[in-house]
Amino acid sequence: MADSPAPNGNGGAPQGEAPTINALAQYAKDLSFENPNAPRSLQPQEGQGPQINIQVNVNAQQLAATDFEVELTLEGDAKINNEVLFAFDLKYAGIFRMLNIPQDQLHPAVMIECPRLLFPFARQIVAEAVRNGGFPPLYIDPIDFVGLYRQKAFEAQGAQGAGPLAS
């Protein structure tokens, strides 16, 4: 006689109790691309390539008991000899439903896993905006959202503990 399978078929918790993150919606909240020195900036450049600077930020707000809006901000520019070739600013967001996630793991899940799900779409939007601006597409390297989360937590802890011994 064969053993009966577990409720979800893999020996784990029943489907209704498994931790899940559902993306309910994704959207560009704000997109700006600037090519301030065109058409001169589109001419072939001599010497080394441009210096590219990118800043990343993640913000979240709770919309309902299980729903969160997570906003991934990518800002950057490319310069040669301190002259801006192009600059971009993208705020890409999603609405996520967080189910069966323990309370102590909810904040990291929202601030790490949700932006990780948004990033490939935001990366493609930036690449296409840069390409549409007349440059080769800019494919942003993968982002370590765990490291970013830890850095923000460390900075917040330092701000709370600022006192006579803080450096």
Rosetta silent file (secondary structure, phi, psi, omega in degrees, C-alpha in Angstrom):
SEQUENCE: MADSPAPNGNGGAPQGEAPTINALAQYAKDLSFENPNAPRSLQPQEGQGPQINIQVNVNAQQLAATDFEVELTLEGDAKINNEVLFAFDLKYAGIFRMLNIPQDQLHPAVMIECPRLLFPFARQIVAEAVRNGGFPPLYIDPIDFVGLYRQKAFEAQGAQGAGPLAS
SCORE:     score description
SCORE:     0.000 S_00000001
   1 L     0.000  134.132 -176.722    0.000    0.000    0.000 S_00000001
   2 L   -81.117  147.618  174.940    1.409    3.409   -0.980 S_00000001
   3 L   -70.294  144.564  177.086    1.921    6.220    1.509 S_00000001
   4 L   -80.424  140.509 -177.665   -0.465    9.112    1.045 S_00000001
   5 L   -69.197  157.237  175.230    1.282   12.334   -0.040 S_00000001
   6 L   -65.746  160.853 -175.446    1.559   15.343    2.220 S_00000001
   7 L   -52.406  -35.494 -179.711   -1.076   18.042    1.653 S_00000001
   8 L  -103.882    6.105  174.471    1.192   20.071   -0.681 S_00000001
   9 L    85.841   -5.520 -178.871    2.957   17.070   -2.215 S_00000001
  10 L  -127.079   15.773  176.112    6.445   17.759   -0.861 S_00000001
  11 L    83.153    0.843 -177.749    6.207   16.865    2.803 S_00000001
  12 L   -92.803 -163.866  179.695    5.975   20.475    3.973 S_00000001
  13 L   -68.469  155.216  175.513    3.243   22.481    5.595 S_00000001
  14 L   -54.873  151.219 -173.705   -0.153   22.643    3.926 S_00000001
  15 H   -53.055  -39.433 -177.691   -0.274   25.210    1.114 S_00000001
  16 H   -67.487  -15.255 -177.375   -2.338   27.696    3.115 S_00000001
  17 H  -106.180   -5.721 -178.901    0.320   27.879    5.836 S_00000001
  18 L   -72.227  139.090  174.941    3.467   28.243    3.709 S_00000001
  19 L   -61.805  131.728 -179.827    5.138   31.674    3.803 S_00000001
  20 E  -139.199  148.993  172.720    4.383   33.462    0.551 S_00000001
  21 E  -123.292  116.888  179.363    5.121   36.778   -1.113 S_00000001
  22 E  -110.497  126.019  174.212    2.672   37.708   -3.856 S_00000001
  23 E   -83.759  111.192 -178.382    3.350   40.601   -6.224 S_00000001
  24 E   -86.070  -30.247 -179.802   -0.060   42.182   -6.744 S_00000001
  25 E  -160.949  152.120  173.452    1.137   45.059   -8.953 S_00000001
  26 E  -137.845  143.512 -175.964    4.331   46.631  -10.288 S_00000001
  27 E  -163.345  152.958  171.816    4.669   50.120  -11.747 S_00000001
  28 E   -85.489  120.540  177.877    7.008   52.983  -12.530 S_00000001
  29 E   -86.325  -34.585 -178.049    6.159   55.840  -10.161 S_00000001
  30 E  -156.454  134.107  176.311    8.716   58.246  -11.626 S_00000001
  31 E  -139.951  126.506  177.488   11.211   58.053  -14.470 S_00000001
  32 E  -133.369  133.110  173.756   13.547   60.803  -15.554 S_00000001
  33 E  -131.631  131.462 -179.782   16.308   60.633  -18.135 S_00000001
  34 E  -123.950  137.018  175.554   18.487   63.598  -18.993 S_00000001
  35 L  -128.761   71.296 -165.802   20.919   64.001  -21.860 S_00000001
  36 L   -67.306  -21.163 -176.093   21.935   67.609  -21.097 S_00000001
  37 L  -112.725   20.932  177.909   24.783   67.961  -23.601 S_00000001
  38 L   -69.264  145.465    4.070   23.218   66.286  -26.647 S_00000001
  39 L   -88.331   -4.776 -177.937   24.154   66.066  -29.445 S_00000001
  40 H   -58.645  -37.467 -177.530   27.761   66.747  -28.377 S_00000001
  41 H   -68.915  -17.049 -178.094   27.601   63.988  -25.721 S_00000001
  42 H   -87.452   -8.738  178.989   26.652   61.431  -28.399 S_00000001
  43 L   -73.942  152.327  178.797   29.859   61.889  -30.369 S_00000001
  44 L   -55.831  135.876 -178.362   32.605   59.283  -29.945 S_00000001
  45 L  -100.342  136.975  177.133   34.651   60.002  -26.832 S_00000001
  46 L   -87.810  154.607  176.464   38.432   59.696  -26.790 S_00000001
  47 L    83.709 -150.463 -174.748   40.315   58.057  -23.935 S_00000001
  48 L   -75.115  163.374 -179.633   38.758   56.073  -21.147 S_00000001
  49 L   -70.727  175.977 -178.085   35.075   55.304  -20.790 S_00000001
  50 L   -70.909  156.095  172.213   32.665   57.247  -18.650 S_00000001
  51 E   -90.613  122.577 -176.545   32.582   57.149  -14.871 S_00000001
  52 E  -108.854  128.912  179.323   29.224   55.721  -13.843 S_00000001
  53 E  -119.057  132.169 -179.941   27.709   56.451  -10.434 S_00000001
  54 E  -135.471  133.998  174.546   24.614   54.669   -9.154 S_00000001
  55 E  -116.716  142.991 -178.204   22.726   55.065   -5.870 S_00000001
  56 E  -125.877  138.843  175.824   20.128   52.587   -4.645 S_00000001
  57 E  -144.697  148.661  178.433   17.457   53.079   -2.024 S_00000001
  58 E  -128.445  130.798  175.048   14.515   51.008   -0.801 S_00000001
  59 E  -130.230  152.182  178.738   11.458   52.359    1.002 S_00000001
  60 E  -144.721  149.981  172.186    8.301   50.582    2.098 S_00000001
  61 E  -140.131  142.766 -179.607    4.970   51.460    3.600 S_00000001
  62 E   -82.278  129.324 -179.330    2.277   49.210    4.952 S_00000001
  63 L  -100.477  -32.696 -179.809   -1.038   49.568    3.116 S_00000001
  64 L  -152.559 -177.520 -176.530   -3.074   46.896    4.918 S_00000001
  65 L   -54.957  -37.955 -177.090   -2.491   44.089    7.410 S_00000001
  66 L  -119.272    0.164 -173.936   -0.685   41.950    4.823 S_00000001
  67 E  -110.814  138.154 -178.461   -0.034   44.426    1.969 S_00000001
  68 E  -134.900  140.528  168.221    3.015   46.628    1.471 S_00000001
  69 E   -96.540  125.343  178.808    4.112   49.097   -1.174 S_00000001
  70 E  -116.108  128.465 -177.266    7.845   48.712   -1.767 S_00000001
  71 E  -116.023  123.044  176.603    9.671   51.398   -3.740 S_00000001
  72 E  -103.788  121.075  179.516   13.067   50.780   -5.341 S_00000001
  73 E  -109.346  126.586  174.930   14.894   53.969   -6.321 S_00000001
  74 E  -120.520  118.399  177.677   17.770   53.861   -8.799 S_00000001
  75 E  -123.758  141.454  178.716   19.579   57.141   -9.455 S_00000001
  76 E  -167.922  172.352  175.507   22.699   57.513  -11.511 S_00000001
  77 E  -154.623  165.714  174.610   24.764   59.357  -14.033 S_00000001
  78 E  -127.144  131.821 -178.012   27.645   58.915  -16.420 S_00000001
  79 E  -132.551  148.419  167.458   30.398   61.535  -16.662 S_00000001
  80 E  -127.681  124.478 -178.048   33.570   62.070  -18.611 S_00000001
  81 L    51.222   46.234  179.218   35.913   64.724  -17.191 S_00000001
  82 L    62.458   13.042  174.617   33.115   65.921  -14.859 S_00000001
  83 E  -101.788  127.000 -176.498   30.833   66.545  -17.844 S_00000001
  84 E   -73.173  124.004  172.581   27.506   64.764  -17.579 S_00000001
  85 E   -84.024  -49.170  176.441   26.767   62.453  -20.493 S_00000001
  86 E  -155.699  160.628  176.587   23.437   61.308  -19.068 S_00000001
  87 E  -142.919  147.634  179.025   21.562   61.068  -15.783 S_00000001
  88 E  -140.514  156.681  177.061   18.577   58.975  -14.742 S_00000001
  89 E  -148.130  117.402  179.739   16.216   58.654  -11.803 S_00000001
  90 E  -125.901  129.147  169.062   13.767   55.767  -11.521 S_00000001
  91 E  -113.443  109.404 -178.430   11.297   55.046   -8.749 S_00000001
  92 E  -116.262  130.735 -172.100    9.891   51.591   -9.428 S_00000001
  93 E  -131.986  165.900  175.541    7.389   50.131   -6.998 S_00000001
  94 E  -148.604  155.012  172.507    5.263   47.130   -6.304 S_00000001
  95 E  -104.382  124.900 -176.183    2.412   46.108   -4.059 S_00000001
  96 E  -121.984  138.589  173.986    3.211   42.875   -2.240 S_00000001
  97 E  -103.845  121.940 -177.729    1.025   40.630   -0.119 S_00000001
  98 E  -106.182  114.006 -176.952    2.993   38.936    2.663 S_00000001
  99 E  -118.924  136.540  174.477    1.274   35.818    4.000 S_00000001
 100 L    58.541   34.520  176.747    2.281   33.498    6.858 S_00000001
 101 L  -103.278  124.666 -179.701    5.596   35.248    7.465 S_00000001
 102 L   -55.395  144.132 -175.086    6.612   35.364   11.139 S_00000001
 103 H   -54.337  -39.198 -178.198    6.547   38.891   12.539 S_00000001
 104 H   -72.140  -12.444  178.723   10.299   38.886   13.285 S_00000001
 105 H  -108.210   -2.362 -175.589   11.014   38.037    9.622 S_00000001
 106 H   -66.788  -48.568 -178.531    8.492   40.394    8.043 S_00000001
 107 H   -60.448  -49.266  177.297   10.675   43.528    7.884 S_00000001
 108 H   -61.285  -36.924  179.400   13.644   41.742    6.263 S_00000001
 109 H   -63.059  -43.594 -179.768   11.297   39.996    3.809 S_00000001
 110 H   -66.380  -42.972 -172.590    9.748   43.312    2.765 S_00000001
 111 H   -87.858  -11.636  179.718   13.074   45.162    2.522 S_00000001
 112 H  -114.230  -56.138 -173.710   15.152   42.371    0.913 S_00000001
 113 H   -71.187  -39.851 -178.761   12.932   39.963   -1.012 S_00000001
 114 H   -65.141  -48.671  177.056   10.511   42.505   -2.482 S_00000001
 115 H   -64.658  -29.768  176.275   13.193   44.775   -4.004 S_00000001
 116 H   -62.794  -36.043  176.843   14.982   41.653   -5.235 S_00000001
 117 H   -72.833  -33.064 -179.639   11.799   40.801   -7.167 S_00000001
 118 H   -77.025  -30.732 -169.509   11.487   44.371   -8.512 S_00000001
 119 H   -54.814  -47.102 -177.638   15.121   44.808   -9.537 S_00000001
 120 H   -58.828  -34.128  179.588   15.197   42.955  -12.894 S_00000001
 121 H   -72.582  -43.049  177.900   12.289   45.058  -14.171 S_00000001
 122 H   -64.052  -40.725  178.629   13.816   48.328  -12.932 S_00000001
 123 H   -58.949  -42.851 -179.224   17.183   47.346  -14.436 S_00000001
 124 H   -68.002  -37.772  177.609   15.548   46.808  -17.835 S_00000001
 125 H   -62.114  -44.445  178.503   13.738   50.168  -17.679 S_00000001
 126 H   -63.339  -45.377 -179.547   17.044   51.967  -16.985 S_00000001
 127 H   -58.280  -43.870 -179.257   18.803   50.056  -19.769 S_00000001
 128 H   -70.352  -37.111  178.047   16.105   50.993  -22.276 S_00000001
 129 H   -63.960  -43.007  178.988   15.999   54.651  -21.165 S_00000001
 130 H   -65.433  -43.068  178.143   19.774   54.951  -21.596 S_00000001
 131 H   -62.991  -43.228  178.660   19.586   53.207  -24.992 S_00000001
 132 H   -66.709  -20.286  176.047   16.719   55.458  -26.076 S_00000001
 133 L   -81.563   -1.885  176.046   18.884   58.416  -25.052 S_00000001
 134 L   102.299    7.193 -178.116   21.430   57.442  -27.715 S_00000001
 135 L  -112.398  164.837  171.299   23.920   55.500  -25.598 S_00000001
 136 L   -62.417  146.397 -178.452   24.663   51.793  -25.275 S_00000001
 137 L   -59.267  141.620  178.243   22.243   50.248  -22.754 S_00000001
 138 L   -99.518  108.213  177.069   23.391   50.433  -19.135 S_00000001
 139 L   -96.984  106.796 -177.885   22.873   47.075  -17.448 S_00000001
 140 L   -67.587  134.880  177.610   23.230   47.691  -13.732 S_00000001
 141 L   -61.180  152.907  176.728   25.129   44.966  -11.888 S_00000001
 142 L   -53.532  147.998 -177.623   23.097   42.824   -9.475 S_00000001
 143 L  -107.729  135.490  176.700   22.488   44.476   -6.118 S_00000001
 144 L   -85.662   91.005 -177.320   23.153   42.798   -2.773 S_00000001
 145 H   -70.429  -25.469  174.442   19.901   43.680   -1.014 S_00000001
 146 H   -66.248  -46.731  177.988   20.953   41.731    2.099 S_00000001
 147 H   -62.062  -41.350  178.122   24.097   43.890    2.346 S_00000001
 148 H   -62.838  -42.122  178.652   22.066   47.045    1.723 S_00000001
 149 H   -62.553  -45.027  179.699   19.600   46.015    4.455 S_00000001
 150 H   -63.876  -40.400  179.263   22.434   45.352    6.918 S_00000001
 151 H   -62.343  -45.401  179.165   24.079   48.680    6.086 S_00000001
 152 H   -63.832  -40.169  178.976   20.821   50.574    6.690 S_00000001
 153 H   -64.673  -41.322  178.611   20.255   48.679    9.959 S_00000001
 154 H   -63.933  -43.311  178.576   23.802   49.492   11.087 S_00000001
 155 H   -63.454  -40.844  179.186   23.336   53.180   10.220 S_00000001
 156 H   -66.049  -40.134  179.036   20.013   53.277   12.084 S_00000001
 157 H   -65.047  -40.068  178.447   21.577   51.584   15.109 S_00000001
 158 H   -64.856  -37.568  178.940   24.440   54.097   15.048 S_00000001
 159 H   -67.974  -35.608  179.316   22.003   57.015   14.914 S_00000001
 160 H   -73.318  -33.425 -176.324   20.100   55.671   17.921 S_00000001
 161 L   -92.955    9.728 -178.002   23.279   55.031   19.895 S_00000001
 162 L   -64.799  121.637  179.660   24.896   58.382   19.099 S_00000001
 163 L  -159.253 -160.141 -176.486   26.270   59.713   22.320 S_00000001
 164 L   -61.717  -26.060 -178.131   29.589   60.722   23.860 S_00000001
 165 L   -94.047   -8.018 -179.474   31.244   57.458   22.791 S_00000001
 166 L   -72.133  142.536  178.886   29.920   57.478   19.212 S_00000001
 167 L   -99.659    0.000    0.000   32.452   58.372   16.560 S_00000001
